[in-house]
Amino acid sequence: MTKLLLRLVAVSLLAAIAPSVRAGMVPKRAVLDNGMVLLTSEQRALPMVAIEILIDAGSRHETANQAGLANLTSRLLTYGTKRRSALEISDTLDFIGASLTTGASENVATISLTILKKDLPTGLELLAEILTSSTFPQAEIDRQKQAIIAAIKAQEEDPGAVAGRAFAAALFPGSPYGRPVEGTEASVKTLQQLSIKEFFMRHYRPNRSIMAVVGDVSEEEITRALNQAFHGWSKGTASAPPSAPSNIGAPQTLRLQKELTQANIILGHNGMARGHPDYYAIQVMNYILGGGDFSSRAMDSIRNERGLAYSVYSFFGADKSHGTFQFVMQTKSESALEAIRIAQEEIRRMREELVSEQELSDAKNYLTGSFPLRFDTNRKVAGFLTQVEWFGLGLDYPDRYGELIGKVSREDIQRVARQFLQPDKLITVIVGNQKNIAAK
Amino acid sequence: MHLRKIGLVLGLFLLAFPLGLSHAEPVQEFILDNGLKVLLLEDHKSPAVTFQVWYRVGSRNEKDGKSGLAHFLEHFMFKGTPTTAPEEYSRIIAKNGGRSNAFTTTDMTVYFATMSRDKISIELELEADRMANASLGETYFEPEKKVIQEERRLRTDDNPAAALGEVIGAVAYTVHPYRRPVIGWMEDIQNLARQDLVDFYKLYYAPNNAFIVVTGDFFTEELLPKIKAAYGKIPRGAEPPKVKVTEPEQRGERRVTLKKEAELPFIEMYYHAPNLESPDSFALDLLSVVLAGGRSSRLYHELVYQKRLAHNIDADYSAVSIDPTGFSISAQLLPGKSVAELEREIDRLLEKVKTDLISDKELKKAKNQVEAAFVFAQDSIFGQAMKIGYYEVAGGWRQMNSYLDGIRKVTREDVRRVAKQYLERDRRTVGVLIPTKEKPQKTQ
């Protein structure tokens, strides 16, 4: 009975999903007087508002000897404005139970605010203060530097993070995309207040920013409030698109010694930018290879059949200017070389054979069917909308997604596998107890 | 998963249930003839449904030498039934646009999927099938054992804070099963046999030892008949044995260290504390917020911000467990700082909340944080289902309804009293992670 049911629903899937997607989100887009892009989705079910701001102020704008500047600047945003000290800011937020977090990646700085509707004026006032009158006191800079250095050390305890950083450094040498956003202990120590202030003044500008507001507030209400609260935030130099890393690292194997029971492994190479026309075919291909949570070839051959790993997956991470392919797994030291061999075989098989009809339709059905689950909370909708704008996908993207995935053929998959999976270009990173890994 | 992880999972879902809010639909309870309880909460704000089957069995029900059995069975439940091939369950859910998974804690084993309303019957049918007909076949036993051992290596053996938490649990409890890690000791996992899983399944996986939670965009009048049809035919099982172990009162501080390659020392203080059976649980909840809820909280402000001893600090308490639980304070140190000094400072601040009343503003702030988090948590249907299930396992879902009321009634005197009563040195276990690694070379 179940099987029959499945066939029926598979057929109706593409038609059913798309309209309901947009009906739920009803996003609107506007550009405010100060040049900031504002995306809104009115959601009245709960008395709360989720706000996400992306600012073109990531670590790609810093030089190598300033590594960590963008991250430090973003972290200091809630540590002092002309009106409020760090403690006054946290006291204000804690008293209304709101959450305000800031951070930076290679491309953007992110500010996330989750707040009760009744406290929205307080929240907007605080956001405006942070964005227009942050003071970056020296004492707070010293504190944050110490905290960042501790975080850099703490990451050394996370073997997956260690492998990820080594991989990025090997793949994109000399590029901001090859450096950790946090910087290094040495580079963080040298960062100066003046550079932080300059970085802030240059990059934290409304015409370099995207804001999504999702929740119990109308577009008119929020637009009026923002025009009022943010009127002192003036335009700066417009964004220039990011440029791709100019050097791509040669294939190599990197072994990093740690006293661990498992080998933490990344196999990967250069990928493609988000705007590449084959992006969707690549996503379908990768789902079959190692993207599916519990249903992928990697999961079958490495976990289910051989019991070599608990977690094994692959992904194409696509940024505006470039991207990566990574195949990630952990296995006990003694099985590392076997697991790597199987991973390489699976990558090769993807290029050599057409995927089955069943694999193709399962992949498409998952990707299209689970698409609405990517934005089933206010917080997720806010994140999704800023990404849609950042990558220029258009607000009708949810409506088009089904078709973009639906038109991918088995031949497309083999074609993109041959082009974008490159077994001879793989960089292999192995973090673990090298003595036991080599012994096999 | 592990003793410490429960606190973590609960922390996320603690404040998830809608009440006191006019728009919220109430939970509806139904009990089938075979004893299966069904808890339904309609919530139509996003087009998805979460369907969960909760079994009232976890590591708490295991015997010495068989640790990890409940969790192993959770993995093995994905190896099919006579009508569903091994690992086919996940594939079927995925190709219908759903996300599925399962987890095990000390108190429960839970299976779930989130899908669109028109697909949720598929999950409903598959869960009914494996409740009654799991194959638990020999073929996949050894590979799955290896997978679980890899999971243990990943989550515990190669994770310093988790490894410390496991040792603390083993010392804080002497006879109660909470002393065993949910994932199991490595040797125990190695020694488990397929027959252990079969016996455990027969004993605990029955409708009268389970309940269903569904939240999201469905209509009760459509869904309930489907649940009755699929599950009503599964026969009631024998009453599973009850676990009746009481941890003797701790008399005197216990200390434990773990040496491991790590960068920063880590300290955790674990105090025995009551679960939701005690009215003190509300004040303890607020105490944890006063101590470490946000950057302006006492421990964070003093020790992370002012004195700069810790990189981060946390106070973790959740009353939602079957047996009495723990109130724990944990901190990762900043480089070069002394564990002894941090411990002295934490003790000094704990003494303060035991002796002096917190301010009115502090109490109000803590209550506001709890109430706001309560609203935010309703943003997720999955979170709401988790909350209902946790309460149902621990003491009945209706106890959720008194939660906010209980919080609102807490006074400053209550907070001081529970601090004094429960954060007592003689009732705690202190664990310290000692990094064994030499100072790394500075790299540019």
Interface residues (C-beta under 8 A of the other chain):
Chain A: M1 T2 L5 L6 V9 A10 L13 A16 I17 S20 V21 G24 Q43 A45 L46 P47 M48 A50 A86 L87 S90 D91 L93 D94 F95 I96 G97 A98 S99 T114 I115 L116 R143 Q146 A147 I149 A150 A151 K153 A154 E156 E157 P159 T184 E185 A186 S187 K258 E259 L260 T261 Q262 G292 D293 F294 S295 D300 R303 N304 E305 R306 G307 L308 A309 Y310 S311 Q330 T331 K332 S361 D362 N365 Y366 T368 G369 S370 F371 P372 L373 F375 D376 T377 N378 R379
Chain B: L21 H23 K45 S46 P47 A48 F78 T83 T84 P86 E87 S90 R91 I92 A94 K95 N96 G97 G98 R99 S100 N101 T114 M115 S116 D118 K119 S121 I122 E125 L126 D129 Y140 E142 P143 E144 K145 K146 V147 I148 Q149 E150 E151 R153 L154 D157 D158 N159 P160 E261 A262 E263 L264 G293 G294 R295 S296 S297 H301 Y305 R308 H311 Q332 L334 P335 K361 K364 K365 N368 Q369 V370 E371 A372 A373 V375 F376 Q378 D379 S380 I381 T436 K437 P440 K442 T443 Q444
